[in-house]
Amino acid sequence: MICVVLNLLPTILLMRAGEITVCQNARHARNQKRIANAARK
């Protein structure tokens, strides 16, 4: 049972890290869009 948990932990951590980077990329893209709109005006 413990072995299963230990095997799953890295996967869960990787998924969590992936979600975080996706969120950061989305936020960054939104900021870039806002900056581009401000520059156009």
Biopython code that builds the backbone (N, CA, C, O; Angstrom):
import numpy as np
from Bio.PDB.StructureBuilder import StructureBuilder

atoms = [
    (1, "MET", "N", (0.847, -1.204, 0.000)),
    (1, "MET", "CA", (0.000, 0.000, 0.000)),
    (1, "MET", "C", (0.882, 1.254, 0.000)),
    (1, "MET", "O", (0.666, 2.180, -0.781)),
    (2, "ILE", "N", (1.867, 1.263, 0.881)),
    (2, "ILE", "CA", (2.757, 2.429, 0.951)),
    (2, "ILE", "C", (3.502, 2.601, -0.373)),
    (2, "ILE", "O", (3.720, 3.720, -0.839)),
    (3, "CYS", "N", (3.888, 1.468, -0.969)),
    (3, "CYS", "CA", (4.604, 1.535, -2.259)),
    (3, "CYS", "C", (3.751, 2.241, -3.310)),
    (3, "CYS", "O", (4.264, 3.039, -4.095)),
    (4, "VAL", "N", (2.467, 1.952, -3.326)),
    (4, "VAL", "CA", (1.573, 2.573, -4.306)),
    (4, "VAL", "C", (1.564, 4.084, -4.107)),
    (4, "VAL", "O", (1.654, 4.847, -5.070)),
    (5, "VAL", "N", (1.453, 4.511, -2.846)),
    (5, "VAL", "CA", (1.430, 5.949, -2.550)),
    (5, "VAL", "C", (2.736, 6.594, -2.997)),
    (5, "VAL", "O", (2.734, 7.663, -3.607)),
    (6, "LEU", "N", (3.856, 5.934, -2.688)),
    (6, "LEU", "CA", (5.161, 6.493, -3.067)),
    (6, "LEU", "C", (5.291, 6.582, -4.581)),
    (6, "LEU", "O", (5.900, 7.518, -5.098)),
    (7, "ASN", "N", (4.725, 5.620, -5.289)),
    (7, "ASN", "CA", (4.788, 5.652, -6.752)),
    (7, "ASN", "C", (3.909, 6.769, -7.306)),
    (7, "ASN", "O", (4.243, 7.373, -8.325)),
    (8, "LEU", "N", (2.794, 7.047, -6.644)),
    (8, "LEU", "CA", (1.868, 8.068, -7.143)),
    (8, "LEU", "C", (2.349, 9.482, -6.820)),
    (8, "LEU", "O", (2.057, 10.421, -7.560)),
    (9, "LEU", "N", (3.078, 9.635, -5.725)),
    (9, "LEU", "CA", (3.489, 10.977, -5.294)),
    (9, "LEU", "C", (4.190, 11.780, -6.397)),
    (9, "LEU", "O", (3.775, 12.907, -6.667)),
    (10, "PRO", "N", (5.234, 11.248, -7.043)),
    (10, "PRO", "CA", (5.902, 12.039, -8.093)),
    (10, "PRO", "C", (4.946, 12.451, -9.205)),
    (10, "PRO", "O", (5.032, 13.564, -9.725)),
    (11, "THR", "N", (4.036, 11.550, -9.566)),
    (11, "THR", "CA", (3.072, 11.862, -10.624)),
    (11, "THR", "C", (2.180, 13.016, -10.201)),
    (11, "THR", "O", (1.939, 13.942, -10.977)),
    (12, "ILE", "N", (1.687, 12.958, -8.958)),
    (12, "ILE", "CA", (0.809, 14.022, -8.455)),
    (12, "ILE", "C", (1.575, 15.343, -8.417)),
    (12, "ILE", "O", (1.050, 16.386, -8.808)),
    (13, "LEU", "N", (2.821, 15.289, -7.942)),
    (13, "LEU", "CA", (3.620, 16.516, -7.863)),
    (13, "LEU", "C", (3.859, 17.090, -9.258)),
    (13, "LEU", "O", (3.792, 18.303, -9.457)),
    (14, "LEU", "N", (4.137, 16.213, -10.222)),
    (14, "LEU", "CA", (4.359, 16.680, -11.592)),
    (14, "LEU", "C", (3.096, 17.324, -12.155)),
    (14, "LEU", "O", (3.157, 18.373, -12.796)),
    (15, "MET", "N", (1.954, 16.687, -11.911)),
    (15, "MET", "CA", (0.688, 17.244, -12.397)),
    (15, "MET", "C", (0.438, 18.603, -11.760)),
    (15, "MET", "O", (0.018, 19.550, -12.426)),
    (16, "ARG", "N", (0.705, 18.684, -10.455)),
    (16, "ARG", "CA", (0.500, 19.951, -9.738)),
    (16, "ARG", "C", (1.408, 21.021, -10.333)),
    (16, "ARG", "O", (0.972, 22.146, -10.579)),
    (17, "ALA", "N", (2.677, 20.667, -10.565)),
    (17, "ALA", "CA", (3.630, 21.624, -11.139)),
    (17, "ALA", "C", (3.173, 22.037, -12.538)),
    (17, "ALA", "O", (3.282, 23.206, -12.909)),
    (18, "GLY", "N", (2.662, 21.077, -13.313)),
    (18, "GLY", "CA", (2.176, 21.386, -14.651)),
    (18, "GLY", "C", (1.015, 22.359, -14.602)),
    (18, "GLY", "O", (0.944, 23.289, -15.405)),
    (19, "GLU", "N", (0.092, 22.146, -13.649)),
    (19, "GLU", "CA", (-1.054, 23.051, -13.520)),
    (19, "GLU", "C", (-0.573, 24.454, -13.196)),
    (19, "GLU", "O", (-1.082, 25.433, -13.742)),
    (20, "ILE", "N", (0.412, 24.553, -12.304)),
    (20, "ILE", "CA", (0.919, 25.861, -11.892)),
    (20, "ILE", "C", (1.530, 26.586, -13.092)),
    (20, "ILE", "O", (1.268, 27.770, -13.302)),
    (21, "THR", "N", (2.349, 25.872, -13.883)),
    (21, "THR", "CA", (2.987, 26.527, -15.027)),
    (21, "THR", "C", (1.939, 26.945, -16.052)),
    (21, "THR", "O", (2.068, 28.002, -16.670)),
    (22, "VAL", "N", (0.907, 26.131, -16.240)),
    (22, "VAL", "CA", (-0.158, 26.476, -17.186)),
    (22, "VAL", "C", (-0.855, 27.748, -16.724)),
    (22, "VAL", "O", (-1.131, 28.638, -17.528)),
    (23, "CYS", "N", (-1.139, 27.832, -15.417)),
    (23, "CYS", "CA", (-1.796, 29.027, -14.872)),
    (23, "CYS", "C", (-0.906, 30.248, -15.078)),
    (23, "CYS", "O", (-1.383, 31.310, -15.476)),
    (24, "GLN", "N", (0.386, 30.093, -14.806)),
    (24, "GLN", "CA", (1.306, 31.220, -14.958)),
    (24, "GLN", "C", (1.388, 31.649, -16.418)),
    (24, "GLN", "O", (1.411, 32.844, -16.713)),
    (25, "ASN", "N", (1.432, 30.678, -17.337)),
    (25, "ASN", "CA", (1.505, 31.006, -18.760)),
    (25, "ASN", "C", (0.250, 31.749, -19.198)),
    (25, "ASN", "O", (0.334, 32.711, -19.962)),
    (26, "ALA", "N", (-0.915, 31.309, -18.718)),
    (26, "ALA", "CA", (-2.171, 31.961, -19.086)),
    (26, "ALA", "C", (-2.181, 33.392, -18.559)),
    (26, "ALA", "O", (-2.583, 34.319, -19.262)),
    (27, "ARG", "N", (-1.734, 33.563, -17.317)),
    (27, "ARG", "CA", (-1.714, 34.903, -16.728)),
    (27, "ARG", "C", (-0.750, 35.780, -17.517)),
    (27, "ARG", "O", (-1.053, 36.938, -17.805)),
    (28, "HIS", "N", (0.416, 35.228, -17.868)),
    (28, "HIS", "CA", (1.420, 35.980, -18.615)),
    (28, "HIS", "C", (0.867, 36.401, -19.976)),
    (28, "HIS", "O", (1.054, 37.540, -20.402)),
    (29, "ALA", "N", (0.187, 35.478, -20.652)),
    (29, "ALA", "CA", (-0.377, 35.783, -21.966)),
    (29, "ALA", "C", (-1.408, 36.898, -21.841)),
    (29, "ALA", "O", (-1.475, 37.788, -22.689)),
    (30, "ARG", "N", (-2.217, 36.846, -20.770)),
    (30, "ARG", "CA", (-3.237, 37.870, -20.572)),
    (30, "ARG", "C", (-2.562, 39.225, -20.355)),
    (30, "ARG", "O", (-3.014, 40.241, -20.883)),
    (31, "ASN", "N", (-1.472, 39.232, -19.572)),
    (31, "ASN", "CA", (-0.752, 40.482, -19.331)),
    (31, "ASN", "C", (-0.168, 41.019, -20.634)),
    (31, "ASN", "O", (-0.236, 42.219, -20.899)),
    (32, "GLN", "N", (0.407, 40.133, -21.447)),
    (32, "GLN", "CA", (0.983, 40.547, -22.726)),
    (32, "GLN", "C", (-0.092, 41.178, -23.610)),
    (32, "GLN", "O", (0.150, 42.183, -24.278)),
    (33, "LYS", "N", (-1.292, 40.569, -23.605)),
    (33, "LYS", "CA", (-2.390, 41.081, -24.423)),
    (33, "LYS", "C", (-2.776, 42.479, -23.942)),
    (33, "LYS", "O", (-3.018, 43.380, -24.745)),
    (34, "ARG", "N", (-2.829, 42.645, -22.613)),
    (34, "ARG", "CA", (-3.194, 43.941, -22.048)),
    (34, "ARG", "C", (-2.147, 44.985, -22.443)),
    (34, "ARG", "O", (-2.485, 46.111, -22.810)),
    (35, "ILE", "N", (-0.872, 44.594, -22.361)),
    (35, "ILE", "CA", (0.210, 45.517, -22.717)),
    (35, "ILE", "C", (0.110, 45.893, -24.196)),
    (35, "ILE", "O", (0.288, 47.055, -24.560)),
    (36, "ALA", "N", (-0.175, 44.901, -25.043)),
    (36, "ALA", "CA", (-0.289, 45.158, -26.480)),
    (36, "ALA", "C", (-1.445, 46.116, -26.752)),
    (36, "ALA", "O", (-1.321, 47.024, -27.574)),
    (37, "ASN", "N", (-2.572, 45.912, -26.061)),
    (37, "ASN", "CA", (-3.725, 46.793, -26.258)),
    (37, "ASN", "C", (-3.383, 48.211, -25.823)),
    (37, "ASN", "O", (-3.743, 49.172, -26.504)),
    (38, "ALA", "N", (-2.692, 48.350, -24.696)),
    (38, "ALA", "CA", (-2.312, 49.672, -24.205)),
    (38, "ALA", "C", (-1.356, 50.343, -25.194)),
    (38, "ALA", "O", (-1.446, 51.548, -25.429)),
    (39, "ALA", "N", (-0.446, 49.563, -25.770)),
    (39, "ALA", "CA", (0.521, 50.122, -26.718)),
    (39, "ALA", "C", (-0.190, 50.579, -27.991)),
    (39, "ALA", "O", (0.203, 51.572, -28.603)),
    (40, "ARG", "N", (-1.238, 49.850, -28.387)),
    (40, "ARG", "CA", (-1.952, 50.192, -29.617)),
    (40, "ARG", "C", (-2.661, 51.535, -29.448)),
    (40, "ARG", "O", (-2.719, 52.338, -30.380)),
    (41, "LYS", "N", (-3.197, 51.769, -28.256)),
    (41, "LYS", "CA", (-3.863, 53.054, -28.000)),
    (41, "LYS", "C", (-2.806, 54.160, -27.966)),
    (41, "LYS", "O", (-3.141, 55.327, -27.765)),
]
sb = StructureBuilder()
sb.init_structure("model")
sb.init_model(0)
sb.init_chain("A")
sb.init_seg("    ")
for serial, (resi, resn, name, xyz) in enumerate(atoms, 1):
    if name == "N":
        sb.init_residue(resn, " ", resi, " ")
    sb.init_atom(name, np.array(xyz, "f"), 0.0, 1.0, " ", f" {name:<3s}", serial, name[0])
structure = sb.get_structure()
